[in-house]
């Protein structure tokens, strides 16, 4: 999910920032706001009804299917990945857009414009390197959101992961197993935050000297 959502979100966010105030920016703002407002269980339910039940293109279950080819693998896991990506792509794209726009309004970017530097070069060579810190933090926070969304997705698509194990433990009142699963989720969240902080420090020379 992260391999799909992060590149898509960064591309959409940077593209919206470059076309700020245009039709593409307005359309992306509307779509991302709509996706952020929709809960995962509703996205998963609608996806199953449309793509699995009505159209029959994809598999409604991500476990127990006979996966014998790359196409069958994509068909089986497309719905869970799409469900998780819908919300976190919208979140990351909006935060990426805000971080890049904040840098595009900086004095050094205005100086680059006055020197005749192209918009693409301004974003890639000037704005984006300085926006890496906020973008990495946004990516880490959005990926940590997967820890909650994966519980719903594994339950709906019948995938035997850690999240569904925790749901079964709650149903059976197995407190030791619930605590163990919770500790794993907490460790994953702390790891993401730590990696984001390290990337922010490495990308900003001012933070490295403090």
PyMOL commands that set and color helices and strands:
alter all, ss='L'
color gray80, all
select helices_A, chain A and resi 2-18+23-37+40-54+70-104+107-114+119-130+132-156+162-171+175-203+205-208
alter helices_A, ss='H'
color red, helices_A
deselect
rebuild
show_as cartoon
